[in-house]
């Protein structure tokens, strides 16, 4: 589930585990092509035109 703590990608339904806000704790985030409104929602911190960029 998005926003939950994780250690590896397979811990997340989105298969994306990252620390986009650089707080030292990884969480489940969105992957390329998923809808977003904030940079920290996306695995690579890239939200463009409402979608996480590849």
ZIPE-V398675 format. One record per backbone hydrogen bond with DSSP energy under -1.0 kcal/mol. NH is the residue of the N-H (numbers start at 0). CO is the residue of the C=O. Records with the same first field share a line. If there is no record, write none. Layout:
BEGIN
NH: CO ; CO
END
This chain:
BEGIN
2: 27
3: 0
5: 25
10: 7
11: 8
14: 11
17: 26
21: 18
26: 17
27: 3
28: 15
29: 40
32: 51
33: 30
35: 49
40: 37
41: 38
42: 29
44: 41
47: 50
50: 47
51: 33
52: 45
END
